[in-house]
Amino acid sequence: MKKFNVNEFISLLILILLEMEVALILFVKDNSINIELDSRSGLFIVFLLLPLLIFVQFLKVFSFNSRKDNSINFLPIVLSLFIVAIFLIVA
Amino acid sequence: MVVYIEKIIITFVNMILEGLPFLLLGSIVSAAIQLFVTEEMIEKVLPKNQIISLLIASIVGIIIPICECAIIPVTKSLIRKKVPIKIAVTFMLAVPIINPIVIMSTYYAFNDIKIALIRFIGGVILSITIGILVDFLVSNNKDIVNRKTEYSDLCECGCLTIDYFTKKSKLRICLEHSIREFLNILKYYIYASFLSSIFICIIDENIFIKIGKGKFISIIIMMLMAFLFSLCSEADAFVAKGFLNHFNIAAISAFLILGPMMDLKNAVIISSYFKKEFTIKLIGTIIICILCFSLLLAAII
């Protein structure tokens, strides 16, 4: 039976947070952050592709629950994205 | 202390942002290949002549851009379908190095065609050599697949859950695979980036340079790091770039070649898919061959 899947929801939040951070780097914090990017075009590709993945992931939020609880696997990603977010906000 | 932490965070964020496009593209291409190219198709491509098969197995990665985690279950299936061990092992070791995303990211990271070429040629030569040697070492017992894991090789991408059997378009399944693959790769990439950014920022550069001067020791250190860091082959070049000022090209190439072939993550997966004896022989052969190759490279350059 299809129901709210927490693991898929966390994945969705990660993708949304990532998209927001990439947008922040590309359009808001363009010159103010202390990061030396070799190429901005790569991040543009990420910025363009992520909405598609977010849409697909959104459709998976209400799905069959996996037998395994993988939420712990997302912890390093979530923590890292928060570090990046804080860094971008402070910068 | 605050300066160090700030430096670590900047290095860490920089590594993630630089690797992100390759991780995402690699995940999408990898998912597409996994979904649209079957093992039977790969098997059909391999000719009956074993030398030609070995050569093809070593360079087929050019059109199969999948990383080391994804190639292990495919290799197990190939071996179970009676593909010779040397060809399957060559295929398993070469694909993560030879694929275009890895070569492109290596060139992009170093901005030097020489390092990309060393990685490509070294990958081809070493994968064939290791494939032949491992086949010879296990010649008395060709049954190398661990039967205990016959039903435990389910990938974590969700394709084997009930969702897979519902009427979804292939494109949607492919994108769902991509997301799983991307988040999985990102996790390992984060671990490694964090560790390497600490390593790069905390360690005294003078000790670093002093260690890096000895050819043999620097190769050993870089191989150890490649093994422990377990970086994805699509993004390890960006981490290796950070070591370029401290280690010679031979040590860097050892890092770039060993990482995709055998790291901690791979060793764990391989030991669960294959019998322990095979795993130990494979790891030993890989380490010895790469060490010899790097020493030879250090003598030439």
Chai-1 contact restraints between the chains, C-beta under 6 A:
chainA,res_idxA,chainB,res_idxB,connection_type,confidence,min_distance_angstrom,max_distance_angstrom,comment,restraint_id
A,N34,B,I10,contact,1.0,0.0,6.0,A-B,restraint_1
A,I35,B,N14,contact,1.0,0.0,6.0,A-B,restraint_2
A,G42,B,P21,contact,1.0,0.0,6.0,A-B,restraint_3
A,I45,B,P21,contact,1.0,0.0,6.0,A-B,restraint_4
A,V46,B,L20,contact,1.0,0.0,6.0,A-B,restraint_5
A,V46,B,P21,contact,1.0,0.0,6.0,A-B,restraint_6
A,V46,B,L24,contact,1.0,0.0,6.0,A-B,restraint_7
A,L49,B,L24,contact,1.0,0.0,6.0,A-B,restraint_8
A,L53,B,I179,contact,1.0,0.0,6.0,A-B,restraint_9
A,V56,B,L175,contact,1.0,0.0,6.0,A-B,restraint_10
A,V56,B,E176,contact,1.0,0.0,6.0,A-B,restraint_11
A,Q57,B,I179,contact,1.0,0.0,6.0,A-B,restraint_12
A,S63,B,D163,contact,1.0,0.0,6.0,A-B,restraint_13
A,F64,B,T161,contact,1.0,0.0,6.0,A-B,restraint_14
A,F64,B,I162,contact,1.0,0.0,6.0,A-B,restraint_15
A,F64,B,D163,contact,1.0,0.0,6.0,A-B,restraint_16
A,S66,B,T161,contact,1.0,0.0,6.0,A-B,restraint_17
A,P76,B,K187,contact,1.0,0.0,6.0,A-B,restraint_18
A,P76,B,I190,contact,1.0,0.0,6.0,A-B,restraint_19
A,I77,B,L186,contact,1.0,0.0,6.0,A-B,restraint_20
A,I77,B,K187,contact,1.0,0.0,6.0,A-B,restraint_21
A,S80,B,I190,contact,1.0,0.0,6.0,A-B,restraint_22
A,V84,B,V13,contact,1.0,0.0,6.0,A-B,restraint_23
A,F87,B,I9,contact,1.0,0.0,6.0,A-B,restraint_24
A,F87,B,V13,contact,1.0,0.0,6.0,A-B,restraint_25
